[in-house]
Amino acid sequence: MAKPLPKKAKWTLTFDARLKSLVIRAARRRGVYPVALLEEIVRSRFNPYGHSDIEDSAAYVAAMRKSSRSQSDDEFLAEIRKWRRSRSS
């Protein structure tokens, strides 16, 4: 006997009418669907460091170090440790 497929969870978001119109206008200005705009906003909120978009991490770190010469190596490493602790919680 075949196994029944699990039911997909349906999500329904209720928006304030003013907020909904604001999101739709912003999405039209950017030329994207409102859902894509909301996903981008949520992704940026939950991923403040933006590291998942980086393809070559070594080149990214080298570019960061070049741009922030005023910061010492110890401060830079402390910032990385702080970031790691924030990701683990």
Summary of the structure (lengths in Angstrom):
residues: 89
radius of gyration: 20.3
end to end distance: 43.5
largest distance: 67.7
contacts: 133
relative contact order: 0.05
helix: 64%
strand: 0%
